[in-house]
Every structure is written in C-alpha cells, then in structure tokens.
C-alpha cells in the first residue's frame, strides 16, 4: 500500500505519553504524512497543542461516547482510531462493530481478560509461565490470613484491586519494624506503603460499604521491566525495557534490553489472551532474579516511544495493521537504547500556545 497521508483519531491526548505517541506516528519509516485528530475528556488537555485538530469526548462509559467518536471521524476524515487510555480501550473494544473506521485495539474479551490482574495471573499459571503467588480475598480476615501466608509482617506483600487504572488501589504492606532511622532519613516517603492494620482502617471507612475484591500477591523486590509488543497477521515482536527510574508510576529513564525470556513470556501470553496491535506487559524480578508478571496494558503504553529508539516502531506497526497493510519485517535484535524523560512545560494564553520549554 502506498503511504502518503493518514489521518488518525488519537484519544486521551492529555495522557503523559502523548508526546511520545505523536512522535512515533510522525517518525514512521514509510514517510507517511500523519494528520492527528486529538481528543480528550478535558478541554485543557496538553496534547491539544500538538495535534492538527482537537475535540473533547464524553466519558467512555456514557451512552453517547461511540456516537461521538463516529461523528468526529466523519467530520475530520479519520482513517482509524488509536486509543491511549484504559477506559477508552475498554469502551472501544466492546463496541468494535459500531465504530465506522478501524480501531487499533484487541477484541473485547481479550481486553477484559488482560485488564483483570487475577485473570492474567491465572493465564500465566495455566501456561506454566513465571507469576507471583497470589490469592483473591473478599474480607479483611481473609486478607490478613493470606498476607501472613505470603510472609507478612517479615516480608512485604502487595495488595491491589483486580481491575484498576494506573496505581489506584495499589498498596505494599510492610511491618512496622521495616522503618528505622536510616530509612527515615535516607528515603522519600511512599504513599503506597502501609501496614495490614493501616489498610484495615482505610477499608473500614465508609459505613455500609461492602468489602472490595482484592488481589494479594507476593512482593517482588527486583528490577522492573515493561515490554512494548505488537502482534499482527504476519509479524509479532516484543521489546523489553528496564525501568531504571520510575516517578509516580511513569518511566523517567528506561533502557531497551535484550531479555529473550521476558519477550517470550509476553508473546506466548498475548497469543493465549488473543491480543493484537500494540500493547504492553510489565514484569518484576523476584528475590531469585526470576521475572514474574505484574500486569498487562492492552493499549499503547505511556513510554512506548522507547521501542522506536530500540529499532521497532510498534505504534506505527499497529496503525498499518489496522489499515490493512500488515507489517512483516521486524528487527531481529533490539538496539540497547536508553530513553530519558524530563520535566517540560507549556505557556498558554487564551487557549493558544505561547511557547514550550
């Protein structure tokens, strides 16, 4: 297919990774002129200043979301939709037959399973792939019992909702004795750390509230990896990157690394789940150095631009796949490139960009 001009409706342009996604689209190897129609729930989304056209969308859970997506695609001549947020990925994947242009997202069942951390761990367990020990709990008593089975209070334990956006609901349970004067003076406080008793107090607030389903897992203390992956009709690829510095859940420094084991686990699980286009997995090393799965993001990831510097533009591959030109050639080994994020800013007056730093 000759590539000249492509119009992409990009959702969630207020997301932290928007600048990288736009860069990946415009730095495509086919030399295509990519026109980007940006959307977001917020009128003041930062990405509105980097796209050709911008419009707000209603919440993806609302009845009018899909109709508004179709209206914008028709109005601006969008060739396809590329979602960036979990909520919009879920809404679009569940209504693929209603969207009038191709959407670079997996089918609804695959997205639902991938977004559910409990189902994801069950999938890895069924495939005999490395995963943390885990329990689903539905009461405070059961949570306390399972946490102690996993070594609490002598060892930290992770607690999270099975389905959540970002780090919402995530906590690391540590015994009171883990804090001493050295840690107090040397480390920044972490909002995710608490004790079993502290979490019980949080969950007990709010009269009449039913105890939420929670996933309790072993805590992995080692290096964390994010994997940028693509699965299409003719090609599949997975590029692990080591998360060297993380700020509020966002990679500020990451290095593409040739981890064959992590890449293999990613693609095997992706095939089992039925994932397509661009998506990501996260792993962390346990105390023995074994990479165990943390979660899956069945969408474009916030630092997925790093894969471009590693030699594979998985975001552009997803666009081509969605538009009926399945990519075939994939670099055999990734480039050991480092991506470093930095703090920048925009000056805006009366809704117009003055300059950016």
C-alpha positions in Angstrom: 0.0 0.0 0.0 1.5 3.4 -0.9 1.6 5.7 2.1 1.1 9.4 1.5 -1.3 10.8 4.1 -3.0 9.1 7.0 -5.5 10.7 9.4 -5.5 9.1 12.9 -8.0 9.9 15.7 -5.9 9.7 18.8 -7.8 9.6 22.1 -6.5 10.6 25.5 -4.1 13.3 24.4 -3.9 14.6 27.9 -2.1 11.4 28.9 1.6 11.6 29.9 2.7 9.5 26.9 1.0 11.6 24.3 4.1 13.4 23.1 5.9 10.1 22.5 2.9 8.6 20.7 2.7 11.6 18.3 6.5 11.3 17.7 6.2 7.6 16.9 3.3 8.3 14.4 5.2 11.1 12.6 8.6 9.4 12.6 7.2 6.4 10.7 9.5 4.5 8.3 7.0 4.7 5.4 7.4 8.5 5.1 3.6 9.0 5.6 2.3 12.4 6.4 0.2 11.7 9.6 -2.5 14.1 10.4 -3.6 13.7 14.1 -7.1 14.4 15.3 -6.7 14.6 19.1 -9.4 14.0 21.7 -9.7 14.1 25.4 -12.2 14.3 28.2 -10.7 17.6 29.3 -10.8 20.8 27.3 -7.4 21.8 28.6 -5.6 18.6 27.7 -1.9 19.4 27.0 -1.9 17.4 23.8 -4.3 19.7 22.1 -1.4 22.0 21.2 0.5 19.2 19.3 -2.3 17.9 17.0 -4.0 19.1 13.8 -7.5 19.2 15.3 -8.8 18.8 18.8 -12.2 18.0 20.3 -13.5 16.8 23.7 -15.3 13.5 24.1 -17.8 12.4 26.7 -16.8 9.8 29.3 -16.3 6.4 27.6 -18.8 4.9 29.9 -21.6 7.2 28.7 -24.2 6.2 26.1 -23.0 8.8 23.6 -19.3 8.0 23.5 -19.2 5.7 20.5 -21.6 8.0 18.5 -19.4 11.0 19.2 -16.3 9.0 18.1 -18.1 8.2 14.8 -19.2 11.8 14.4 -15.6 13.1 14.8 -14.2 10.5 12.4 -16.7 11.5 9.8 -16.2 15.2 10.4 -12.4 15.1 10.1 -12.0 12.2 7.7 -10.2 10.0 10.2 -8.9 6.7 8.7 -8.7 4.9 12.0 -8.8 5.3 15.8 -5.8 4.8 18.2 -6.9 4.7 21.9 -4.4 5.6 24.6 -6.4 5.2 27.9 -7.6 2.1 29.6 -11.2 3.3 29.9 -11.4 4.2 26.2 -9.7 1.0 25.2 -12.4 -1.0 27.1 -15.3 1.0 25.6 -14.0 0.8 22.1 -13.1 -2.9 22.2 -16.6 -3.7 23.5 -18.2 -1.9 20.5 -15.9 -2.6 17.6 -18.8 -3.4 15.3 -20.3 0.0 15.9 -17.2 2.1 15.1 -17.2 3.0 11.4 -13.4 3.1 10.9 -10.8 0.5 12.0 -9.7 0.7 15.7 -6.2 -0.5 16.7 -7.4 -2.4 19.7 -8.0 -6.1 20.5 -11.4 -7.7 20.8 -13.5 -7.0 23.9 -12.9 -10.5 25.5 -9.1 -10.2 25.2 -9.0 -6.7 26.6 -11.3 -7.7 29.5 -9.0 -10.7 30.4 -5.8 -8.7 30.0 -7.1 -5.8 32.2 -8.1 -8.2 35.0 -4.9 -8.9 37.0 -6.5 -12.0 38.6 -7.4 -13.4 35.1 -3.9 -12.5 33.9 -2.2 -14.4 36.7 -4.5 -17.4 36.1 -3.5 -17.3 32.4 0.2 -17.3 33.3 -0.4 -20.1 35.7 -2.2 -22.2 33.1 0.7 -21.7 30.7 3.2 -22.6 33.3 4.9 -19.1 33.0 6.5 -17.3 35.9 4.0 -15.5 38.1 3.8 -14.4 41.8 2.0 -16.4 44.4 -1.5 -14.9 44.6 -4.8 -15.0 46.4 -8.2 -13.3 45.8 -9.7 -12.1 49.1 -13.2 -10.8 49.9 -12.9 -10.0 53.6 -10.4 -8.4 56.0 -10.0 -11.6 57.8 -9.1 -13.5 54.6 -6.7 -10.7 53.6 -4.9 -10.9 56.9 -4.7 -14.7 56.6 -3.3 -14.7 53.1 -0.9 -11.9 53.8 0.6 -13.9 56.6 0.8 -17.0 54.3 2.9 -14.8 52.0 5.3 -13.8 54.8 3.8 -10.7 56.3 5.0 -8.9 58.5 8.5 -10.2 58.0 8.2 -9.9 54.2 6.3 -7.2 52.3 3.1 -8.1 50.4 1.4 -6.4 47.5 -2.4 -5.6 47.5 -4.3 -4.3 44.6 -7.8 -4.4 43.0 -8.0 -7.0 40.2 -9.2 -4.2 37.8 -7.8 -0.7 38.3 -6.5 2.3 36.3 -2.9 3.3 36.9 -1.8 2.7 40.5 -5.2 3.3 42.0 -5.8 0.9 44.9 -2.3 -0.4 45.0 -0.6 -0.8 48.4 2.5 -2.5 49.7 2.0 -3.9 53.2 5.1 -3.8 55.4 5.6 -4.5 59.1 6.1 -1.5 61.4 9.7 -2.8 62.1 10.7 -2.2 58.4 11.1 1.6 59.2 14.1 2.7 61.2 16.1 5.9 61.5 18.2 5.1 58.5 15.2 4.6 56.2 13.5 7.6 57.7 16.5 9.9 56.9 17.6 8.3 53.6 14.3 7.6 51.7 11.4 9.6 50.4 8.1 8.6 52.0 6.0 6.4 49.8 2.2 6.8 49.6 1.8 3.2 48.6 3.3 1.8 51.8 1.2 0.9 54.8 0.7 -1.8 57.4 -2.0 -4.5 57.5 -3.7 -2.6 60.3 -3.4 0.7 58.4 -5.1 -0.8 55.3 -7.8 -2.3 57.5 -8.6 1.2 58.8 -8.8 2.6 55.3 -11.1 -0.2 54.1 -13.3 0.1 57.2 -14.1 3.8 56.5 -17.4 4.4 54.8 -20.4 2.9 56.6 -22.4 0.2 54.7 -19.6 -0.3 52.2 -19.1 -3.9 51.0 -15.5 -5.2 51.3 -13.9 -5.0 47.8 -12.4 -7.9 46.0 -8.6 -7.6 46.3 -5.7 -9.4 44.9 -2.9 -10.3 47.4 0.4 -11.3 45.9 4.0 -11.8 46.9 6.1 -8.7 46.6 8.9 -8.8 44.1 11.9 -6.6 45.2 13.9 -6.7 42.0 14.2 -4.7 38.8 11.0 -3.9 36.9 10.6 -4.4 33.1 8.0 -3.0 30.7 7.5 -4.8 27.4 6.3 -3.0 24.2 4.8 -5.6 22.0 3.0 -6.0 18.7 1.0 -8.9 17.3 -0.4 -8.9 13.8 -1.3 -11.1 10.9 2.3 -11.5 9.6 4.6 -10.4 12.4 5.0 -10.3 16.2 7.6 -8.7 18.3 8.3 -7.8 22.0 10.9 -5.3 23.2 11.6 -5.4 26.9 12.9 -2.2 28.5 14.3 -2.0 32.0 12.6 0.7 34.1 15.6 2.4 35.6 13.8 5.3 37.2 10.0 5.5 38.0 8.2 8.6 39.2 4.5 8.3 40.1 4.3 5.1 38.0 5.8 6.8 34.9 9.1 5.7 33.5 11.6 8.6 33.6 14.5 6.5 32.5 14.3 3.2 30.6 16.8 1.1 28.7 15.8 -1.3 26.0 17.3 -4.7 26.9 17.5 -8.0 25.0 15.7 -10.2 27.5 14.7 -13.2 25.5 12.8 -14.8 28.4 10.6 -11.8 29.1 9.9 -11.3 25.4 9.0 -15.0 25.0 6.6 -14.9 28.0 5.0 -11.8 26.6 4.2 -13.2 23.2 3.1 -16.6 24.5 0.6 -15.0 26.9 -0.5 -12.5 24.3 -1.4 -15.3 21.9 -3.3 -17.1 24.7 -5.2 -13.9 25.6 -6.0 -13.1 21.9 -4.2 -9.7 22.0 -3.5 -7.8 18.7 -1.9 -4.5 17.6 0.3 -2.6 20.1 0.1 -3.5 23.8 2.4 -3.9 26.8 3.2 -6.2 29.8 5.0 -5.4 33.0 7.3 -7.8 34.9 9.4 -7.6 38.0 12.3 -9.8 39.2 11.7 -11.8 42.4 14.3 -12.3 45.1 15.9 -15.1 43.0 16.0 -12.9 39.8 13.1 -14.6 38.1 10.9 -12.2 36.0 7.3 -12.6 37.1 4.3 -10.8 35.5 2.8 -7.8 37.2 0.1 -6.6 34.7 -0.9 -6.1 31.1 -1.8 -2.9 29.3 -3.8 -3.9 26.2 -3.2 -0.5 24.6 -0.4 2.0 23.7 1.8 2.4 26.8 3.0 5.7 28.1 6.7 5.2 27.3 6.1 3.0 24.2 8.1 5.5 22.1 11.2 3.8 23.6 10.6 0.9 21.3 11.2 3.2 18.3 14.6 4.1 19.6 15.1 0.3 20.2 14.6 -0.2 16.5 10.9 -1.2 16.2 8.1 1.3 16.0 5.3 -0.8 17.4 2.8 2.1 17.4 3.2 2.6 13.7 3.0 -1.2 13.1 -0.4 -1.1 14.9 -1.6 1.7 12.6 -0.5 -0.2 9.5 -2.1 -3.4 10.7 -5.4 -1.6 11.4 -5.4 -0.1 7.9 -5.0 -3.4 6.1 -1.2 -3.3 5.4 0.1 -5.9 7.9 3.8 -5.3 8.6 6.2 -8.2 8.1 9.8 -7.1 8.6 10.9 -6.9 12.2 14.4 -6.2 13.6 15.8 -9.5 14.9 17.5 -7.9 18.0 16.7 -4.7 19.7 19.1 -1.7 19.9 20.2 -1.2 23.5 18.8 2.4 23.6 18.0 4.5 26.7 15.0 6.8 26.8 15.1 9.6 29.4 12.1 11.7 30.2 12.5 15.3 31.5 10.3 17.9 33.0 9.0 20.4 30.5 6.1 22.9 30.3 3.8 25.0 28.1 3.0 28.6 28.2 -0.7 29.2 27.2 -2.7 32.4 26.9 -6.4 32.5 25.9 -6.2 28.8 24.9 -3.3 29.3 22.5 0.2 28.1 22.8 2.8 30.8 23.5 5.8 28.5 23.7 7.1 25.3 25.2 10.2 24.5 27.2 
